[in-house]
Amino acid sequence: MTSLFISFERETLKVTSLIEGLREEKYRLWYDREGILSDNNKWQKFAEQAISKADAVILCIESGVSISKRVCDEVDIAISQRKLIVPVVFEVPGTPPQQLSDLGLQEKHHCQIFAEDRNWGSCMRDLINFLACEGVVVTRHGLDLERETKNRKNYQVYLHRLIESIGNLHPIFITNDSSSTYLEDVYVQLPTEMTLHAKIDRSYILEWWLSSGLNAINTISTTDSAFSDAKWDASPMDTLVEQEYHKHTKRTKKQGRSDYIPSMDDDSQFLQKSFRLLIEDVAAACSRLVILGGPGTGKSMCVRYLVLCLAGEQLLHCTRNLNLNVLRTWTHKTLTPVYIEWSSFVSSNSFPDELEIQPTLRHLMDYLKKSLLSYDPAGPRDEASDFLADYEFGLDKLESRIGGQHPRYQEYLVYEQRLRENIQKVRLWGDSADKASNRAEIINYLNSLSQDVIGESFNELSRGTPAVATSSEMPLPDFIKEIEADIVEGKALIVLDGLDEIPYQQNKLNLRRMQLKSMVATLSSYGSRIIVTSRIYAYSDWELPGFFSVQLAPLRNHDIRSIANKLFRITMKPDDASNETSRFVDTLTTIDSDLKNSPLFITLLVALFQGKNQEMPSQEGELFKEILLLLLGNWTQRKSNTPSLREMLGNLSIEELIERLATIAYKVHAQLGTEHATPIIPVDLLYSYMFRLGLERAVDAVTLLHYLSKNTGILLSIGKSENGDMFRFAHRSFQEYLSSIYIAEQCKQRGNYDYVRELISSNPILWRIPCLLIPHVLRDKNTPHEIWRLLEDLISECTDTVTPDSLKSHWPVWLAGKIAERERLTTGESRGYEGFVLTKLQSCLGKVLSISGKTDISQNERYDIGKVLALSGDKRLGVGVDANGIAQIHWCEIKSDDQEPFFISLYPITYQQYLSFLTAKDGHNDEIWWRGLYHRQDVPGNQTNKSANAPVDNISWYDALVFCRWLSSKFGYEVSLPTEEQWELVARAKNQTWNYPWGEGYISGYANIDETARYGGSKHGPNYLGHTVAVGIYPESTSPYGVMDLIGNVWEWTLTAYTFPNNYDLSINITRVLKGGGWDSTASQCVIGARMGLDPFSRSSNIGFRICKRMGS
């Protein structure tokens, strides 16, 4: 961020006004804010640091005020550092004051005069313009766009249409009609997984760094390639820290306390603060950004809001609360906002038809021209001459002439709705050939209907008979060239929304991916900012070069409350909304946390809360069932001036409609390949399952589909193609849930659940969510006992004779375990048939964890399986405790020519094993185990991952040592921590060149570490879980001696002293060695030869230990 050092003798009102004016221009300002650094030595040190970081020095001079030595010293420092010095003179007539001559600046530096007879605003503009001419601008995006008068007018049209096209929401879940609301009225700032840490001195950032996740220890260095490639800008971080610092000081002053004393000498007095970054903060700081999130997490709303704020800032007379002031860290002034929905762009005729053709900026501009910038050459018309108003007049007249009792009145309402939708789209986005063609078709039908019923055509009822506009009659403005120039010159913000929802032909995904990567690379070659959105797991196959990815974090409690309150305020007064919000939040206590992690689910829950006075659904499948019934049944019946869904269906029931939609959803889902998208429904599917309703049930399928699109929010109408109307499911979650209904029905007809096993084995990425929702469908059909049959059929191929490596697919076992966890089948005691299934499932899960060389078992699946085993009671040897509650150790024999033979534990000590020591009467608190040690820790560390089979964490060296003493008393022989030498022998045996237990180089997926190395080091893979996992789930990392988990998960204490390796005196307090790296370590930190030294009383969420014993014990 561009910085200015402000030098002044005293902070008068004029100086304060100048500072505020520069701050409004987004400059970073350095000055003695509180005048408390009176010590000259301290100030000299501070001034040298501040001026060195500043891009220019603003020297404030007032007539009649002598220049102090302190100001002279600041000027001397600036001159010695060759800084631009800009004297700003207050209350002085035309000639420069004597002070400039005294300082030797009269002939060398331009002087800005702020005289009483001049307008303050013009003086500020002169100063800002001078700084800009000298290259001291806020950012390269900071210059206002200069346009000719004609283009300035066209730009206003563009901004207006952009706001109208993406700025209105239709919260059909909440309201009882089709009215819209402004996006900004329901927008809530969403948190990311990133946290800013800053070391501050009186709001000046001395040092800052970023971390990811709640417990991340590794930090992002601003020198990392990920920063430079993605073009990170520190100015938003500076702005955030300054804002938060002032809030902090106001709070402390208001409370009459001072918990922060500024000091230039004592580092311990610096204030260190952490701030959770919002998505808009990261968007402001990073000019090449990918926003990742699950379905319904608010990705699209975030980027739309940012685009709207940029548009509203520049739109003249904008009455909506859209401007840059609402963005807390935006430091780039105005940019030309460009919003592109990937699916619409790729589906348009502007996109290349051939997959081998790479799209260019011109293709993008052609799409914008056709979709947003189309306009009538005659310009705006008044009501009397507007042919759209003529049509609306004709509709009103025809309705009154037909009457609501006429047999063909319902038929009229269908086409009236279609024409009004067409008119609305033309007014929002301009006319086009497709819209004109669609309108002509509707009008021809209305002409025929009107002639048959009242003897006059629809055109005769209207104010005239306007000709249907054609594309040749709608020339497009040349202003599109201005937008293209803005993009090329770095004056635009381009949002590419929904990378995971691109349409593509079957088996053509890679070609489509190459097309879009080429498009993004082309746009990245220009200077404009780019933001891309995508689902998390869909983006793993994209990895756009030079882009930094950030993930949306789960909603916090106050986020949930804020979202709910804004939704309630759509239909309620503020006080009533606040009370309703409190009632709503109270009902969420029994609901799965997964259902409270996204704005979509909160919106659905609010809808159900308003629509039903009953217990809220607690699981995902129940939620979708209830929302389907709400949208398809009760809600549509309550709409005014619109036929109910039951009337539209005729003799087709809602249940039959759901079955047909489920079939379509399944068929569409099956054609997606491995890509996660919400595709256009093929016309042949619509014909097979919906259009034929006209022949089978006398239902107008086209009208029904449009009705579902407009009134229920389950389907979306996205336009027309040469084959007819195009639809897709409004959200992938609806498509997945409906698919699960179809799959469950197929299994019912077959009499078993082999079909589920076949689906998850054939394409697990595609079918995992629909298959996970099947138990909810079974519960809905009042057949919950079928869930146990589902589990048995899923693991039927995992027999006692099947070895881990001969298992056809691990995915059915994973699915069975995940279902058992989600349905809470692992809690409590299961007997009979259920106990048999659960016992077999535990055995199968253990087999899957021991599979080696299977690259399709990702870290996430391993984590899931380990978690289920923990919940159901992990029976693997070496993980738990025996019948007496004592750790059950699986010993591995270690023999070598260089060392005495010994045994070492297969795994690190688990939480369950260490917990037996904590809870034993003679355990952790017994003084006997602490005798002879330098330090005693009465309070044990808090376990971070409380899964029974996870390694114990937050363990100090002393904690590990006393556990060994206690366990030795139970075993009757001595156990201890291994030495560093023993640990390295176990890890590599005689393979002295090996850096890892499996070889010289790191292999992705072989250990629980931070492979992404986004915060330092080199990237080695896509995996980073951000926490510990169950022991023994990485069989590929097994050492030559058969020992597991030596790399990653937790650092392991050794007996060895860091500086004096041969000193094993346990009574002295010296730094001890840890080996192996943890879940947050980079690959280079985890090599066998790497060592970390910590004080023996240190604890952390990434520190644990394992034990060993002598041969013969």
N, C-alpha and C positions, 0 to 999 in steps of 0.2 A: 504494500500500500504506500502511496506517495506520502512522505512525511515532511512536515515543516517545523522548524524550531522557532518559537516565539520569544524574542528578547524584548523586555520592557523594564522600565524603572519602577513603575507601580501599576497595579491592576485597576485602572479607572473604568468607568462605564464604557468609554469608547473602546478601550482595549478588550473588554469583555464582549462587546458587540462584534468586534472584528473576529475574535476567537469563535464565537457562535456562527458567524457567517462562513468562516472557513470550514467549520465542522459540518455545516449543512452541505457543503460542497464535497463532503466525504474525505477530506484530508485527515491524515493522522497527525496529531499535534503534540509537540513536546514543549512543556513549560512548567515552571514552578507553580503548580495549581494552588497550593495552600500557603505558600510563602513561609514554610517552616524549615526549609533547608538554609538556615542562616549561617551555618558554619562555612566559611569560605573554602576550606579544604574539601569538605564534602561536596559543596556546590561545584567546585572546579572539576572534580572527578565526574560528577553527574553531567555537567555541561559538555565535557569532552566526549563522553559516551553518546549523549543525545545528539549533538551536532554531527558526529561521525555517521549516525544513522539517518540524519535528515537529508532531504534533497535540496532544501533551500532554507535560508534564515530570514524571517520577517523581523525587521528592526523597528520597533514602535518608538516614535519621537514626538514629544509634545512641546509646544512653545513655552519657554519660561521654566522648563524642567531641566536641570543640569544632568549630565551623563555621569553615572557612578562608575567606579572602578570595575564593579562586577559586570556591567554592560560592556565596558571597554574590553574586558577580558574575553567576553563571549564573542565580540567582533573579531578580536585577534585570533581566537581559536578558529572561527569560520574562515578567516583569510588564510591561515596556515593550512587549512584543509581544502582550500580552493573551492569553497562553497559559494553558491549564488546568494548574494545579500540583497534583499529588497527593502529599502527604507520606506516605512509608511508614516507620513507626517500628518499630525492632527492640528487643526485650527491654525493653519499658516497660510498667508496669501501666496502669490505666485512664485516668489523666489525661495530656493532651498534654504533651510535654516542653518545657523552657524554650527550646530552640532555635527552636521555632515562633514563640514570642513575640518572640524576638530578630530573627527574619526578617520579622515583621509578617504572619504567615500564620495565626495562631491563629483569628481570627474569620472569615477569608475562605475557607478551603479545608477540604474534608473530609479527615479524617486516617485512614489505614488502619494498624491496629495489628497487627504480627506479634510477638505476645508468646510467651514460652516455654511458657506454659500453654495455648496454643491449637494446634490441628492445622494444620500448614503448608498442607495441601491446602485446608482450609476458608478459610484466610486468602487464598490465591490466588484462590479462587472469589469471595470477597467483592470483591477488587480488580478482577477481570475484570468482574463484574456492575456495579460502580460505573462503570467505564469505559464499559461498554455503555450504561448509563443516561445518561451524558454524551455519547453519540453517538460515542465513540471505539471503534469496532468494526473488526475486520479488513477486512471488506467488507460490502456489503449482503447477501451470502449467508452471512455468518458466524454468524447466530443458529441455535441448535439448534431443530429442529422440535418444537413442543410439541403433543402429541396426548393425547386421552383414553385411558384404559386399554384400552378395546375396540379403538379404532383403532390403538393402539400394537401390539397383538397382530396385527391384520390387516396392519399394515405389515410385520411380521416375516414373515408368510406371503408377502406380495408380494415382499419381497427374496429370500426363499428360492427362490421359483419363477422369479424373474428370473435368478438365478445358475444354476439348473438348466437353464433354457431356452437360454441363450447361452454358458454357461461351460464346456461340455464339447465336445471335439473328437474326431472319429473318424479318426485318422490311418491310413486304410486303405492309403495308399501305403507306410507304414512297417511296420505290424504284420501278422501273419498271421491275425488274427481281427478281430472287430467290437468289441473292447473300446475304451473311450473313455479319453481323458486330459484333464487339466485344461488349459484354455487358458493359464493363467498359467505352466504348466510348460514351454511351448514359446514363450512370448511373448518377443520381443526388441525393445528400444527402437529405433525407426526414425528416421533423420535426415531433416530437411527441407532444402530449398534455402536456408533462411534462416540468417544468421549474426548473432549479437549482438556488437557492439563496445562496449566500455565503458572509460571513463577513470576510474580508481579511486584513491582515497586511503585507504589502510588499510581496505579493503573497503567504503568508502562510495562509491556511484556519484555522481560529479560530473557525468557526461554519458554518455549511451548512445545508440546508433543501430543500425539494422539494415540489412543488405544482402542481396541475393538472388543466388544463383549463385556460382560459384567465383571469378570475376574481376570481379564487379560493383563499380563505383565509386560509382554513385549510391546514396544512402542514404535510409532512411525517416525522415521527421521525425515526431515525436509530435504535431505540430500539423496534419498532413495530414488531409484529410477522410476518407480511408480508415481512419484510426485512430479518429477520433471516431465515425464511422458504425458501425463494427464493435465499438465499445465496448472498446477496448484498456485493459488494466490493467497498470501498470508493476510491480506487486508480484512477479509470478513472475520478471521479469527481475532485480529486486533480489535475490531469493532465490538465483537461479542464480549471480549474480556473487559473492555472499557465500560460497556453498559452494565455488565454484572458487577464490576468493581464499584461503580457509583451506587448501585442498589445496595451493595454490601455496606458501604460507608454510611448511607442514609439510615439503614436499619440499626447499625451500631450506635450512631449518634442519637437516634430517636430513643433507643433503649438506655441511653446514658452510660454506655460502656465503650471501651476502646480495646478490642482484642487484636488490634494490628498497629504496631508502632513502626513507622518508616525508619529505615536505617540504611546508610550507604556502606557500612562497614561489616555489619554482622549478618551473614547469610541466614542465620536462624530466625531473623526478624522479618524476612521476606514472606509475603503472603502467597501461599500455594493453593490454587483453587482448581476444581474440576467442573466441567460443564457438559451435560449431555447435548450432543449436536442434533438439531432438527434437520429434516431433509432440505429445507430451504437454506440452511447454513452451508451444508456441503455443496449444494447447487451453486451457491454464490462463490465458494472457494475453488471449485474444480470446473474447468472449462471443457473437460472430456469425461463425462460421468455416465455410469450405468446405475440406475436405481432398481434394486432387486426386492422382491417381496412375493408372498404367496397370493393366492386368489382372494380378491376382496380386501387387500391390505391398504388400499388407498393410493397406489402408485400413480394411476391416471389422474386422480383428483389433485394430487400434489403438483404435478407438472402443469396441469390446466390452470391451477390457481396462479402459478408463477407467470404463465403466459398472459393471463387476464390482468395481473397487476402491471405488467409492462405495457399492455395495450391501454389500460385505463389511465396510466400516468400520462400518456401522450394524446389521448382522446380529448378534444376540447369539449367543455361543458359536460363531462362525464358525471352523472348523478349517482353512480354506484360507488361503493367503498372499495375502489380498485386503484391503488397507486403504490409507489415504491416505499412509502413511509410505513406501510404495514409489514414490510419485510425487514426483520430486525438487523440483518447483516448484509444487505445488498449494497455493494459499494461501486457499482459499475454504471450508475445513471441509466439512461434509456438505451435500449437496444430494440431493433425491429423483431417482434415476436413472430415465429413461424411454427405452427402446430401441424404435425402430420400424424395421422393414425395409420400405422403400417398396413393393417389389413385393408383399409379403404384405398390406400395408394396402390398397393400391389394388385388389387382387384379392378382398378380403373383401367380405362383404355389408354391412359397416359403412360402406363407402365409397359415395358417391352413385352410383346407376346412370346417371343422366343426366349427360353431360359438361358441360351448361350449368349444373348445380348446383354451387356452390362449397362445398367441404368446410369444416367448422368444427371447433373444439375438441371439440365434443360427438361428432362422428363419430370423432375420434381416441380419445376416452374409451370410446366404445362398442366400438371394436376392442380396446382393452386389456382391457375387461371380458370380452369373449368369448374372447379368445385367451390371456389370462394369469391373470385373476383368478377364473375359474370355479371353484367348489368345491362339494362335497357339503354340504348344510345340516346333516347329522348330525355333521359334523366328522370328525376322524381316527378310523379304526376299528382295532381290533386284528386280528391275523392271522386269528382264527377267524371274524370277521364280515365280513371284507373280501371283497366279491363278486369283486374282481379276483384275489385269492388263490385263491378257489374255482375260477375258470377255469384258473389255473395248475396247481392240483392235478388238475383234470380232464384237462389236456393230458398231464401226466406219466403218469396212469393209462391214458389211451387209447393212448399210445405203447407202453407196456409190454404192453398187451393185443394190439395189432396185430402188433408184432414187425417187425424190420428186413427180413425176407425176404418179407413179404406184397406181392403185386403193387400194392396201392394205398398202400404205405408212402410213396412219393415224393409222392403226392397229398396225404397227410396232412401231410408236412413243409412243403409250400407254405402251407397254411392255418394250420398252427401258427405259422409265422413271421409271418404277417399279424396273427394275434391277439396274439402277444407284442408286436409293434410298437405295436398299438393300446393295450395295457395300459400300456406304457412311456410313451406320450404322455399318457395320462390321469393317470398318477402325476406326471409332470413339470409339466403345464400345466393340469390339471383336465379334467373331462368337458365335452362339448358335444353338441349335437344331431347334428352330422355324425359325430363319433366314435361316438356311441351307435348311429346308423343303420348305420355301417360294421361295428361289432361284431356287431350283430344279424344282418347278412347272413352274416358268417363263421360265427357259431354255428349258424345254420340249416343251413349246408352241413356243418359238423362233426356235427350231430345226425343228418343223413341218412347220412353216411359211417359214423359209429359204429354206427348201427342196422343198416346193411347188412353190416358186417364182424363185429361181435360181438353183435348183437342187443340192444344197449342204446343209449339216446341219450347224447349228450355231456352234456346237463344232468343226467342221472341219475348219470353218473360223477362229476360235481362234487359239492361238499358241499351243494348246494341247487339250487333253480331260481329264481334271482333274476330279478325283472322287469327289463326293459331300461329304464334311466333315460331320461327325456325331458327336454327343455329346460325344461318347466314345473316339473319337480321339482328343478331345480337353480338356486334363486334366487341372485343375485349380491350380493356384499357392498356395503354403502353406502360402503365405504372408497374407491371410485373417485372419490367427491366430494372426498376429501382430496387425492388426486393432482391432480385438476383445480384445486383451490385452491392447491396448491403451485406449479403452473405459472403461474397467474395472478399469484400474489404474489411471483414471482421466486425461488422456493426449489427449483427443479428444473434438471436438466441433460437436455435433450432431444436424442437422437441420431436423425437421420433417415438411414438407411444405404442407399446404392445408388440415388442419384437417376437414374443412367443406366440402371437396370434396370426401370423402370416399364412395366407392360403397357399397351397402348392399341390401339384399333381402327385398321384401316388408314385412312390419310389423316385421322386425328383427333389427330395429335400436338400440334398447336398448342392445341387445346382442352384436352387433358390437361395441357399445360404451364401453361396459364392456371389450371387447377384447383390444381395443386400450388404455383404461385407465390402464389396467394391463400391457400393453407393456411399457407405459410411466413410470409407477411406477417402473418397473424393471430397466429401464435405469436410473431413478433418484436415484436408490440405489447405483449406482457407482459414481465416483467422477467427471465425465466429464460434460462439460457444455451442456445444451440442450436449443434449441430455437424451438418453435412451432408457426405456423402461422394459422390464421383462420379469417373468417368473423366475424364481431362484434356480430350480432344477432344469428349466429349459435353457438357461444361459450357459450351462456348463459346456455345451457343444459349440458355443459361439466365440467367447473370449475375444472381444474386439480389441485389436492391438492399440496401445496408447490410451486406453480408457481405464479409469479407476471405478471400481464397483463398490457400492455401499448398500447394505441391507437394512430394510425397515425393521425396527425393533417391535416386539409385542407391545400392545397398548398398556399404558400405566393406568392406575385407578382414576386419576384426575382426567386422563384422556377419555376414558369411557364415560365419565360423568359429563364432560364437556360435549361429546358427540350426542349423547342422549338429550341433554338440555336443548341443544340447537334443533334437534329433530322435533321435540315436543313443542318448541316455540313456533313451529310452522303453523300449528293449529290451535295454540293456546296463548294466553297472556303470559308475560314473563313470570309473574308470581306463581301462577298455576303450573307453569312448566317446571319451575324449580321444585315445587312440592312433588310433582309427578316423577321428576328425575330421582328424587330421594327414594320414593317408593320402588321405582324400577331397579335402582342399584341394590336395594335390599333383597330383591328376588334373585339376584345373580349369584348368591353365595353357594348354591347347590349345583351350579352349571359348570361343566367341564371348562378348564382354563383355555383350551384350544378354541372354544366357541366365543371367547371374550378377547381374542387377540387381534381381531380385524374390524375395521369400520363396517364392512358388509354384514358380518354376523351381528354386530350391535344394532344395525339398522333393522335387520330381520327380527331380532328380539324385541326391539321397540314396537315394531308392527304387531307382533303377537301380543305383547303386553297391552297395547291399545285395543286389539280386536277380541281378546279373550280374557275373561275373568276366571282363569284357572291356573293350575301349576305350570310354570314355564318348562319347556323342553330342556333336558339336561345334556343331551348328546346330539351330535351332528346330524345323524339320520332322522331323529325325531324332529329336529328343527326344520329340515327340508320338507318333511311330510306335512308338518303344520303350516308352513308357509305356502306350499302348493295348494292345500285346501283353502287357505285364507284367500289366495289370489284367484283361484279358479272357481271358488264357490261363494262363500259369504260376501267377500268384498265386491265382486261384480254385481251381486244382487242389490247392493246398496247404492249403486251409481244412479245419478239422476239424468234424465233425458237421453239415456242410452239403454238399449235392450240388455237384459241379463244374459249371462252365458247360457243358462238353461234354455232361454228362448232361442238363442242362436244355434244350439245343438239339436233342437227338435227332439227326435226320439233316440238320440245318441246320449248316453249317460256320461257324467264327468269321469267316472271310473274307466269307461271305454276310451275316452279321450286321453286319459293319462297313459293307458296301455299303448295307444298308438304313438304318443309322444315318446314313451319309453323305448319302443321299437326303433323309432327314428334316431333317438339319441344313441342307442347302442350301435346301430349301423354306421352312423356318422363317426362315432368314437373309434370303431374298428378300422376305419379308412385313414386314420391320422398318421399311421406309422408310429414313430417314437417321439414325435414333436408334440408339445403341449400347446394346443391352440384351441380356439373356439371357431370352427370353420363354417363356411357357407354350406347349408344343407343342399346336397345335389337334388336337382329337379326330379330325377327318376324316383328318389325316395319320397319326396313330397307327393308325387303322383300315385305311387304304390299305396301309401298309407294315409294320405289326406285328400288328395284331389278326387280319388274314386268314391269319396263319401257322397259326392253328388249323384253317382249312380246307385250306391248301396243304400244311403239313408236320406237322400234328397237334401243334403246339406251343402251350402255354397262354401267350398273349402277355401277359396281365395279370400272371401270375405271373413271367414272364421280365422284364418291366419293373421290377417290384418287386425282383426279384433283382439286376438291374443297379444299381438305386438303392442297395440296402443293401450290396452286396458289392464293387462296382467303383468307385463314385464318379464314373461318367461321367454318369449321369442322377440327378436328384433328384426324389423324390416330394414334392409340396408340398400334398397334400390331395385333396379330392374336390369336384366341382361337380355341378350337376344333370345334366351330361352324362357323368359318370364320373370316374375317377382323373385327376389332373393331374400332368404331368411337365414338367421342363425340363432342359436340359443343365447339369451341375454348374458349369461355368465357360465363359465365352464362348470361351476359347481352344480348348476341345474342339470347340465348334460351328464355329468358323472353320476349324480343321484338317480336320474331316470334310467341310465344304463344299468345300474344295480338292480332296479326293479325288473328289468327285462331278464337279466341273468338269473335272478332268483326264480322267476317263472319258468325259465328253461330247465333249471335243476328240478323243480317240482314235477315237471312233465317227465323227466328222465328217471326220477326216483332216487337220485343220488347227487353228490356235489363234485363229481369228477370233472364237470365242465369248468368249475371255478379253478381247480388244480391245473387244467389244461391252459386256461387263459393266463394265469399268473406265471406259468412256466414259459409260455410262448413269448410273452411281451410284458415283463413285470413293470416297466416304467409306465406303460400305457394303462394297465389294468389294476394297478395297486389301489387307487382310490375307489373305483367302483366296487372292487372286491371287498375292501374294508367296510363299505357301507351295507353289504348284504345282511349282516346280523341285524341291523336296524330295520330292514325290510321284513325279516323273519319275525321280529318282535311285533311289528305293525300288523302282521297277519296272524297274531296270537299263536305263534309256533316257536317260542323261545327255546324249547327243547331241541329244535332242529340245529341250533348253533353247535351243540356237542357233536351231532352227526357231521356237520360241516368240518369241524376240527379233525374228526377221525378220518374222513375222506381225504383231507388235505395231506395228512401224514401217512396215508396208507402205503405208499411206496417205500417208506423209511422203516423197513422191517429189521428184526434182530440180526438177520444174516447180511444185511447191506452194510458195507464199510463206508466210511465217510467219503472216500474218493470215488466210490462207485455210485453214489447217490446221483440220480439223473439231474435234479435241480434242487437247490436249496430254497428257492422262492416259496413253494407251498409250505415248507416248515416255518419260514419267516412269517408268512401271512397268518398261519395258525397261531404262532406266538403273539403276533401283534393284535389279533382279534381277542385272544385270551386276556391280554393286558387291558385293552380298551373296554371290554365287557366285564372286567373285574372278576374273571373266572379263576384267577390264581389266588385270590384271598379266601380265607376260611378253609374248612376241611371238606374235601370232596371224597365221597365213597362210592362203591358200586361202579356202575358204568362210567360215571363222570370221573371218578378217581382213576380208573383204568386209562381213560383218554389222557388225563393230565399227566400221569406217570410216563406214558409213552411219549407225550409231547416234550417232557423234560429230557428224555433220552435222545430224542431227535434233535433238539436244540443243541445239546452237547456235541453231537456228531457234526453238525453244521459248523460249529465253532472250531472244530479240529480239522476242517477241510483246508488243505494247502494248495497253492497254485491256481486257485479259482479267482480270476480277476474280476468276475461279476459280483463278488460279495464286497460291497462298498463298506466304508467305515461306518456309515449311518446304519446299515443293516446289522453289522456286527454289534453296534451299540444297542440297537433294539433287542436283539436276541439276548445279549447279556443282561439287559434290564428285566426281561421277562423271566429269565432264570433266577434272578435275585428275588423277584416277587413270589415265585413259586417254590423257592428253596433250592439253591444251586447244590446239586449232589456231586459235583466233580471233586475228585480227591485233591486235597491241597487248598481248597477254597474256603471251607467252613470249619466247623468245630465238631468234636466227637460228642458222645452221649453225656460226657461229664462237663461239657462246655469248655473244653480245652482245644486250642488251635490244632487242627489236623494238618500236619505238614507233609507234603509230598517231596521227599529228599531225592536229589540228583547226585550221583557219585562223580567226583572230579579227581582224575588221576593225571599226573604229569611227572616227567623226569626231573623237573626243576623245583618242584614244591612237594611238600608232604601231601598225601591224599586227604581229601575232606569231602563233606557233603554240603550242598547249598539248596535252599528251597526253590521249588519249581517256579513259584510266583512270588511277587512281593507280598508282604503280609496284608491281608484284606481287612476291611472295616469290621466285618463280623468277628474275625479272629482277635483284633485289637480290642473290640468292644467287650469281649469276655474278660479281658484284663481290667478294663475300666470299671466294670460292674461287679467284679469279684470282691469279696470282703477283704481279702488279703492282697488286693490288686494295686492300682496306681497310687492310692493314698497311704499305703503301708510304708512306714519310715524305713523299714529294713532294706528296701530295694535302692534307696537313695544314699545309703551310707558310703562314705569315702568319695562321693562325687563333689565337684566344686560348686555345683549349683542345683537347687531343687525347684521344680516348677509344680506348685500345688494344684494349679488349675490346668487341666489338659486342653489341647487345642480343639477348636470346633471343626468337626468333619464337614467338608464342603459337599462331596458326593456321598449321600447317605445310603446308596445301594450296598447291600450286604457283601456283594462280590467285587466291589470296586476296591482298589488299593487304599489303605488308610492314608490320609493326607493331613496336612497341618501338624506334622510330627517334627519335634526337635531331636537333636542327637541324644539328649538326655532321655527323652520319651522312649526312644528306640532302645537305649541301653537298659533302662529299668524293665522294659518288657522282656528283654532277653534274660535278665536275672530271674524274673518271675517264672518264665516258661522253663528255665533250667531246673527250678525247684519242682516243677510238675513232671518233667520228663525224667529227672534223675540223672541227667548228664548236662554238660555245659553247652549252651548255644550262645552265639555272639553275632555281632555284625561282621561281615567279611572285610578284609583289608582291601586297599585299592589294588594291590598286586593280585590277590585272589579274584577280585571282580573282573579284572581285565583278562585273566586266564580263562575264566568261565565264558567270557564273551567271544574270544577269538581262538582259543586253544593254541595250536602251534602256527596258526596263520598270521604271521607277524605283519603282513601288508594289509590285512583286512581293517577297514574302518568301521565295519558293522558286523554283527553276528552272521550275516549271510554272504558277505563279500566286501569288495573295495568301495563300491558306490552305493548311494542311497537309491532305493526302489520305491516308487510311489505306492502307498497303501500298505506298507509293511510295518508301520508303527504309528502310534497316536502322537503325532507332533504337528507343528504348524508348517505344513508343506508349502503353503502359499508364500510364506516369508514376506508378507506385504509390509512388514514393519522392520525389515533389515535382512541382509543375507540374500541368497539366491533362491529362486523359486524351484521347487522339486516336484510339485504336483498340485492338485486342486483341493486337497483335503485339509480341513482344519475344523475340529469339533468344538474346541474351546473349553474342554473340561476332561476329567478323567473318565475312563470306561472300565467295564468289568475286566478282570485279569484273564489272560489266556485266550484272547479273541484274535490274536495275530500269529497264527501258527507259522507263517512264512519267516518270522523273525527269530525262530528257535535257534539257539546257538549249537555249535557242534556237540556240546555235552547234553543237549536236550532241554536246556533252561530257557524259559520264556520271559518276555516283557522286559528285557534288559535295556531296550531303547524306548524312550518316550514314556508317556503316561505319568510317571513321577520320577524325579531325581531320587537316588538311593544313597543314604548315608553309609559311610564306611568308617572303620576304626582309625584310618590313617589321618595323621595330622598334616595340614596343608604345607607348612613350611619345614617341619621336621618329620619326615615320613616314618622314621624308625622309633619315634617317641610314642609309646602306647600307654603312657601314664594317664589313667582316667581321672585323676584327682586335680589335674590342671585344666584351666579354661583357655584352650587354644583353638584356632580355626581348624575345622575338619573338612575332609574331602567328600564331595558328592559326585556320583557318576550317572551317566546314561541319558540325561535330559528329561524334560517333562512334556506335558501336553501342549505347552506354549513355546517350546524350544524349536529353533531352526535345525535343519539337518546337520549343519556344521557344528552346532553345539552338542550334538548327540553322538559324535564319533567316539569310538572306544577310548582313544587316547585323551579326549577332552576331560577336563576336571573343573569343578567349581568349588570354591572355598567359602564357608559361612561360619559365623559364630555358632557354637554348639547349641545355643538356646534359640536359634532362629526357627521359625515355623512359616509355612506357606502352603497354599492349596496345591502346589505342584511338587511337594516333598513327601516321600515315604521311605520305606526300607525293606530289605529282605534279610534273612538270617542264614547262618551256616553252623556246622558242627564238625568236630574232628572225626577222622576215621576211627572206627572201633567203639564210638560212643553208643 
